[in-house]
Amino acid sequence: MRILLVEDDELIGELLVKSLTSQHYTVDFAKDGEEGWNFAELYTYDLILLDLILPKLDGMSFCRQLRASGNQTPVLLLTSQDTSITKVAGLDAGADDYVAKPFDFQELLARIRALLRRGGSALPPLLEWNNLRLDPSTCEVACDGKLLHLTPKEYGLLELFLRNSHRIFSCSALIDQLWSFEEPPTEDTVRSHIKGLRQKLKAAGVAEDPIDTVYGIGYRLKPVQSGREEELNIEKVADAIANPVENEVRQVWKDVVEKIEQRVAVIEQASHKLLQNKVSEEILSKAKVEAHKLAGSLGMFGSDEGSQIAQEIESLLDNGKKLKASGKKHLGQVVEALHQELENLKSGYKTELSVVEAKADDRPLVLVIDKDQELVRENRSQGSEAIAPGQLTQARVMIVDDDPQILTALQTLLSAWGIKVYTLAHSQGFLEAMALAEPELLILKMEMPGTSGIELCQIARQEPQWAGLPILFLTNRHDTLTRQQIFIAGADDYISKPIVEPELIGRILNRLEHNRWLRNLAEIDTLTLVANRRKSTQELNHYLQWCHTHQQTMSFAVVELDGLKQINYNYGHEVGDRILSQLGELLRQIFHSQDVVGRWGGTEFILGMVGITKGEGVRRLGELLKTFRQIEFITTSNQSFHATFSAAVVEYPQDGDKLEALYQAADIVLNQVKATGRDRVLSS
């Protein structure tokens, strides 16, 4: 269990840390009240050991502040003031118990155990699983009566799983429980400890592996089988992935997902501004705070990867404006990975395991293998699952190579960078697989039986859809003629075997980033950073088709900035551009990633909100208008003023079943708003 120790005497503190760690507690040590409070706000503890006399924030104030915030963590006071008045004051402040200095360590341990029992449910004195026994009072583990010799971390892992038999622990959750703040390991270290524990349990004769891997989520205690163990098939594995998460975190997720989306939006804004050299210290600071919060919160919902990504973003933002161009690009890539991780969580906490199958049964499957290489799921049904609009995917790379070892190695390497990898073992069904995978980058082996990589490249370039697709070659040959053939065929680059990991990653990420940058130039309004008319029109038509197929409603809104011509005349076009940019920023922050936000020119923005009625659309835009009214704009002559907008909301299909009809209906309503004074949101 995890304990927070707040003690300004370093000698006592270090002694307590060593002693409690030897008893298999995880201890975070704070040397003053303010540092301790920061720990208490950031992490969840089973117990707080609190000295009364502390610098910056004394123990009494700490305790009152803790209880006032609703935190009911058990508090054990450590005090040298062994008087009734002090004890009563401490207990009245919210402490649960106290120990007077100097204290007997065995008494302290007994009081800690008592408070931990009181703070949670009563725990059995002996923890059992099949023929495995763990005695917490003696810290002994035995199999069929024979003692096992485990390291402290292996013991901690086993006790944690046995005490929480129905809980799934992500790697980050295990780190939070069993490692102190000052010594956090990598996830690979956690996996290494679990592997070592499994090996020792197996060698000792434990009936079977008690630790169940829930793919893509974490680890849990395997339920004890009654009678003959049933053989798991793919459907049961899928249930093991989905059901526990849905039962335990879905309701909580519904309550917090919007806040997490807002945090990601703040980080995305800072990344965009940094790339354009327009970022302010305020935006950077806010983004860093949000990244720090996400690093702690995403792990709670089974996303260890999301927590790691947020930590990397926080580290990059530390350098802020000092980042070089390559660093800014890398930050953009990492932020995009964070956005994708959020989309994965929103789609239902399902592991990214999927299969793309060519049309004919005798053609090879294009597989996506899970990151840990522990499970490949093959779906041979001909049906397809409906994907709601707005479900974005991570970078997609397709590899064609007849060497299965190369495919596996590349898949493992690229997946670690958040890239979804599709592999094709030979050239059969190439175009069909391309159409299904829709890759953002293609990697081809040059020499293959049948159709060579050169020929596949030429085939791809003849298709309008793939004319601009980045194509890289893998080749053992280094001669000039080979390079000429590669570039004449239409490839963008080549990688020589043996593959050097940094070179491969660098070339792939650069190509993906460059390709997305070019695409963004063609799709994003450079002033407001929302989708331009062409891109937003394309997305809206796609959404309308999806709504028609699935009989869903959609709200469509036109938002128009009020009085821009007069603002430009009075204060200059630079101020007018700043207001438009601010409105675009608010629209991106407040509306979800599955909503369409676009600028159709001048003062006009459009919104598409799938599954939202026009009444709800009016409410959301009304809240946006209140926020926008409160923003104070400063002119070059140091004058301050406020701006407003007008908006009209209509609904598919009742106000129109085509985009043009919806726009015309919204325009009629917007004219009514203008005629009655602007600064309002109305619906049809």
C-alpha positions, 0 to 999 in steps of 0.5 A: 500500500502507498503511504505519504510521509510528511516530515521535516526532520530528514533523519527521522524521515529517511529512517521511516522510509527505509523501515516502511519499505522493508515492510513492503509499503511504498513511501513518498517522502515530503520535507515540508507541508507545501510539498506534502500537499502537492503530493496529496493533490497529485496522487492517491494514498492509503495513509498519510503520516504527518508531522505537526510542526512543519515549514510552509504548511503546518500539520494542523492546517494540512489536516484541515485543508485535506478534510475541507477538500473532501479527502478522507485518507487516514491521517496518523499524526507524528508529534513531539508535543505529547499533551492532551491539548495538542492531541485533541486539537489534532484529532479535531482537525481531522486526524485519525490517530497519533503517535508521540515522538520518540515512538516505538517502531512496532507500535507505529506499524501496529497503528498503521495496520489498524488505520489501513484496516479501518480505511478499507474493507477487512482483509483476510489474514491469509491470501490464497489462490489455488495452491498458493498462499501469502501471509501478509503478517509474516510477508511469506509466500508458499506453494504447497507449504514450500516457501518461495523466495521473492524480491520485494517488488515481486512480493508487492505485485503478488500481494496487490493482485491477491488483495484486489482480485477483481481489479485490472492494473495498468502498468502506470497503476502498478508503478503508482502502487509499488514504486515511490515518486522518486524511483518510478521505473519504465513500463518495461521494468514492470513487465520484467518484474511480472515475468520474473514473478511468473517464472518463480511461481511456475518453478515452484509448482503453482498450478497455473499462471495466476496473473492474467494479461488483459491485452492492451489494458493491463494485468489482473488476478486470474479467476480460479477455475472450478472444475475442468478449465474451459479452452478460451477462444477468440470471442472469450478473449475479446470479452476479457478485453472489453467487459471488465473495463466497461463495468469498472470505468465506463460510467466514470469516463462519461463524467470526465471525457469532456474535460479531458477533451478540453485539456487535449484541445489546449495542448493542440492549440499550443502546438499549432501556435508554437509551430507558427512561432505565435505562441505566448508564455501564457498558452505554453504554461497552460498547456504544460499544466494540462499535459501534467494533469493528463499524465496522471489521469489517462492511466486511470482509464487504462491508457498507460500509453496516453500517460507516457505521451502526456509526460513527453509533451510536458517535457517538450513544453518545458523548452517552449520557444527554445525548441528547434524546428525539428523539436516543434515538428516532433511535438506536433507528432506526439500531440497527434498521438495523444489525440489518437489515444483519446479517440481510442479511449472514446471508442470504447476502451478496445485494444487496437486489434483489427484485420483487413481481409482481401476480397478473395478467400485465397488472398492474404490477410492484412494484419494489425498485430497488438503492440506486445506481440501477444495476440493476433486476432483474425476476423474472417467475416465478410461483414463490416462494422459501422464506424461513426464519423469523427473516429480518427485513426493514428498514422497508418503504414502498410508494408509489403514484404515476403519475409515474415521476420521483417514484417514482425520486426517492423510491425513491433518497431513502428507500433511502439511509435503509435503507428498502425501497421498493416502487413502484406506477405506477398503481392497478391490482392495488393490494390484491394488491400490498399483500398481497405487499409488506406495507408498514409505511407507504403513500404515495399520490398524491392525483390519479391517473387511474382510481382516485384516492389518496383512493379507494385510502385508503378501500379500504385502511381497509376491509381489517382488515389495513390498518386501522392502517397509517400512510398519507401523501398527496402533493398539489399542493393546499394548500386546506382542503377538500383537507386535510379530504378526506385526513383524512376518507378515513383518512390520517394525514398529507400532504406538499405538493409540491414535496417538501422532503427533511428534511420528508419524511424526518422525517414518514416516520421519525416515523410508522414509529417511532411505529407500531413503538413502538405495536407493541412495546408490544403485543408486548414484556414491559416488564420483561424486554424479550423477546416477551410471550406473545401475540407469542412464541406467534404466532412459535412457531406460525409456526416450527412451520408452517415446520418442517413444510413444510421438514421441519426440527427445532426445540427448545422449552424452558421456563426457570423462575427458581428460588425467586423467591417466597423472593427477593421475601420475603427481599430485596423485589420490586424485587430479584426484578424485577432478577433477572428483567430480568437473565435476560431480558437474558442470553436476548436476548444469547445466543440468536440473532435467529432464535430465539424468546425469550418470557416467559409470565408470572411466572418462566416463559420459553420458547425456540424454536430452529429447526434445533437438536436438543434435545441442542444446546439443552441444551448452550446452556442449560447454558452460559447457566446457568453464566453466570447462576450467576456473576452477583452480585446486591446487596440494598438492605442490601448483601448479595450472593447468586446466583440459578439457574434450571431448564430443560426441553428437548423437540424437534419433532416427536418430543415433539409436533407442536403448541405445546400438546403441546410445552409439556406435554412440557416441563412434565413434564420441568421437574417432574422437575427441580424434584423433584430439586433445581432448578438443572439443564437436562434434556431429554425 
